[in-house]
């Protein structure tokens, strides 16, 4: 797995990696990693690796975690910059696909390069 470089993080707006945001969410709820693992049927070691950004997580597993924490996917994404206005024309949206899970996400926000 490729690790994010400092340049990647800067381009992402210096937001913490997904794993750190998931860990902060869990800790804010006072939940032990073992409890989350048991309740979500995900292994403790897997969750630990995700929280340390040493493993990727599928959409399905991430969805299971956000439902368990009672949050929305948008809660893990930094707020939009208020100084950026963009328009995505029909058919020009970016796609994220997970064929193994049968999931296709249509991103309706402009990419950083289009801003």
C-alpha contacts under 8 A as a table, 3 or more apart, distances in Angstrom:
res1	aa1	res2	aa2	distance
1	X	54	X	7.99
1	X	55	X	7.61
4	X	7	X	7.88
4	X	8	X	5.61
4	X	9	X	6.66
5	X	8	X	5.03
5	X	9	X	6.39
6	X	9	X	5.10
6	X	10	X	6.13
7	X	10	X	5.01
7	X	11	X	6.13
8	X	11	X	5.14
8	X	12	X	6.25
9	X	12	X	4.97
9	X	13	X	6.51
9	X	14	X	5.18
9	X	15	X	6.96
9	X	16	X	7.97
10	X	13	X	5.23
10	X	14	X	4.95
11	X	14	X	7.21
12	X	15	X	6.41
15	X	78	X	6.85
16	X	20	X	6.03
16	X	21	X	6.47
17	X	20	X	5.46
17	X	21	X	6.50
17	X	53	X	7.18
18	X	21	X	5.07
18	X	22	X	6.16
18	X	51	X	7.50
18	X	53	X	7.33
18	X	76	X	7.12
19	X	22	X	5.07
19	X	23	X	6.14
19	X	50	X	5.38
19	X	51	X	3.74
19	X	52	X	5.67
19	X	53	X	5.17
20	X	23	X	5.04
20	X	24	X	6.10
20	X	51	X	5.63
20	X	52	X	6.78
20	X	53	X	7.58
21	X	24	X	5.09
21	X	25	X	6.17
21	X	51	X	7.90
21	X	76	X	6.41
22	X	25	X	5.07
22	X	26	X	6.24
22	X	51	X	6.27
22	X	76	X	7.58
23	X	26	X	5.10
23	X	27	X	6.06
23	X	51	X	5.55
24	X	27	X	5.12
24	X	28	X	5.92
25	X	28	X	5.18
25	X	29	X	6.54
25	X	69	X	7.49
26	X	29	X	5.33
26	X	30	X	6.53
26	X	31	X	5.58
26	X	32	X	7.59
26	X	33	X	7.86
26	X	69	X	7.28
27	X	30	X	4.89
27	X	31	X	5.81
27	X	32	X	7.52
28	X	31	X	7.74
31	X	35	X	6.59
31	X	36	X	6.83
32	X	35	X	5.27
32	X	36	X	6.52
33	X	36	X	5.22
33	X	37	X	6.13
33	X	44	X	6.28
33	X	47	X	7.38
33	X	48	X	7.46
34	X	37	X	5.05
34	X	38	X	6.16
34	X	44	X	5.69
35	X	38	X	5.15
35	X	39	X	6.12
36	X	39	X	5.18
36	X	40	X	5.94
36	X	42	X	7.86
36	X	44	X	7.88
37	X	40	X	5.40
37	X	41	X	5.66
37	X	42	X	4.84
37	X	43	X	5.32
37	X	44	X	5.10
37	X	47	X	7.09
38	X	41	X	5.35
38	X	42	X	6.87
38	X	43	X	7.54
38	X	44	X	7.96
39	X	42	X	7.98
40	X	64	X	6.84
40	X	65	X	7.02
40	X	68	X	7.25
42	X	46	X	6.92
42	X	47	X	6.92
43	X	46	X	5.18
43	X	47	X	6.31
44	X	47	X	5.19
44	X	48	X	6.09
45	X	48	X	5.05
45	X	49	X	6.20
46	X	49	X	5.13
46	X	50	X	6.24
46	X	55	X	7.55
47	X	50	X	5.06
47	X	51	X	6.12
48	X	51	X	5.12
48	X	52	X	6.25
49	X	52	X	5.10
49	X	53	X	6.10
49	X	54	X	4.90
49	X	55	X	5.41
50	X	53	X	4.90
50	X	54	X	5.77
50	X	55	X	4.90
50	X	56	X	6.27
50	X	57	X	6.74
51	X	54	X	7.61
52	X	55	X	7.78
53	X	56	X	7.17
57	X	61	X	6.38
57	X	62	X	6.28
58	X	61	X	5.34
58	X	62	X	6.12
58	X	98	X	7.88
59	X	62	X	5.07
59	X	63	X	5.93
59	X	98	X	7.44
59	X	101	X	7.79
59	X	103	X	7.76
60	X	63	X	5.09
60	X	64	X	6.27
60	X	101	X	7.04
61	X	64	X	4.97
61	X	65	X	6.37
62	X	65	X	5.09
62	X	66	X	6.24
63	X	66	X	5.23
63	X	67	X	6.10
63	X	73	X	7.83
64	X	67	X	5.31
64	X	68	X	6.19
65	X	68	X	4.98
65	X	69	X	6.14
66	X	69	X	5.05
66	X	70	X	5.95
66	X	71	X	5.25
66	X	72	X	6.15
66	X	73	X	6.81
67	X	70	X	4.97
67	X	71	X	6.26
67	X	72	X	7.46
68	X	71	X	7.86
71	X	75	X	6.37
72	X	75	X	5.33
72	X	76	X	7.47
73	X	76	X	5.65
73	X	77	X	7.09
74	X	77	X	5.10
74	X	78	X	7.79
75	X	78	X	7.49
80	X	84	X	7.94
81	X	84	X	5.68
82	X	85	X	7.57
84	X	115	X	7.25
86	X	109	X	7.12
86	X	110	X	5.90
86	X	115	X	7.08
87	X	109	X	7.30
87	X	110	X	6.65
88	X	92	X	6.39
88	X	93	X	6.19
88	X	108	X	6.12
88	X	109	X	6.41
88	X	110	X	6.05
89	X	92	X	5.50
89	X	93	X	7.08
90	X	93	X	6.92
93	X	106	X	6.19
93	X	107	X	5.65
93	X	108	X	5.61
93	X	109	X	7.55
93	X	110	X	7.81
94	X	106	X	5.95
94	X	107	X	5.15
94	X	108	X	7.23
95	X	104	X	6.77
95	X	105	X	5.64
95	X	106	X	4.84
95	X	107	X	6.06
96	X	104	X	5.76
96	X	105	X	5.05
96	X	106	X	6.66
96	X	107	X	7.62
97	X	102	X	7.81
97	X	103	X	5.88
97	X	104	X	4.48
97	X	105	X	6.35
98	X	101	X	5.51
98	X	102	X	5.96
98	X	103	X	5.13
98	X	104	X	6.33
99	X	102	X	4.74
99	X	103	X	6.30
99	X	104	X	7.77
100	X	103	X	7.92
110	X	114	X	6.02
110	X	115	X	6.74
111	X	114	X	5.24
111	X	115	X	6.70
112	X	115	X	5.37
